[in-house]
Amino acid sequence: MANETAEYCVVHITAPSPEEAKRIATALVEEHLAACCSIIPGIRSVYRWQEEIHDDTEQLLLCKTRTDHFARLAERVREMHSYDVPEIIQLPITRGSQPYLNWIDETVSGRS
């Protein structure tokens, strides 16, 4: 374990369907906004929206990137997402394997 700065992050994004999750993940990786987006299918979300309680199955994307890419990534997700208010949450990576962090750098910079 090496780097102890928060220049890397994981971005949580939920999507209503496997197809939408794959479309978003593919675009973020193709556009070098994320090095990797893992899709966790079949999560269950209970939430309040427009004064009603909803209980829906969603897909969770875990996108690994650099913090300086977050604003562009979030903007791109909002352009593609079917929700009025999509979940786009940045969580810092406070430590990580240096080879993995290097790979994130290379991938989002377009060098790999």
Secondary structure, 3 states (H helix, E strand, C coil): CCCCCCCEEEEEEEECCHHHHHHHHHHHHHCCCCCEEEEEEEEEEEEEECCEEEEEEEEEEEEEEEHHHHHHHHHHHHHHCCCCCCCEEEEEECCCCHHHHHHHHHHHCCCC
